[in-house]
Amino acid sequence: MLHGKTWNVLALLLALMLLGSCVKLEQKPLDKRFYALEVARPGAPLGIFASPETLLVRRMQVAPRVSGRELVYRTGDSAWTADFYNLFFVIPADMLTQDLRSWLRDAGLFANVIDPSSLILPGYILEGNVSGLHGDFGAKPAQAVAEMQFLLLKNTAGERSVVMTRDIRKTVPLAADTPAALVLALRQAVSEINAELEAAIRQTLARK
């Protein structure tokens, strides 16, 4: 005959076996997916410069709600969510800044386009702020939204004056309600912003 303690041990072992059978350890966690906008100016780089000056492009400032690597969705009035499993490969501030510098370098607007680490004294300084970089699923149809503000400064003998300001907002409908489709639409929206900024700077330089 089994004693009480033995029955207790057997009951505990049985409970552990049943609990183990309910836990599916073989399940794999959901994979994360990483994206890059890779916004590039179409066509060959221009070799004729609109200005012999040097342009310093400062690091873009990004609004807190879209500054992280996670893709961001607006789902309704005052309703926002971040996608933990679909992310940008690098944070938006660095990604957008690098692509913008390359775009303006290829545009032939200035003899040199530099970052703040350069020791060259720039003739112009470009500052930018990103207030929107998300998918708007509250809109019908769903769309990608990119919104930025720019300030172009003339830098002369340490004195800086504003020569151009521009607020640009672009929306692009999504081909499908998926993260990949959102990234493609955001790429188009940012490309349109960069193209409009290039045209505005070119007009500003033509008046100088």
Helices and strands as residue ranges (DSSP letters): H 4-22, E 33-35, E 51-57, E 61-62, G 64-66, E 70-76, E 79-88, H 92-106, E 110-114, E 124-136, E 143-156, E 159-173, H 179-206
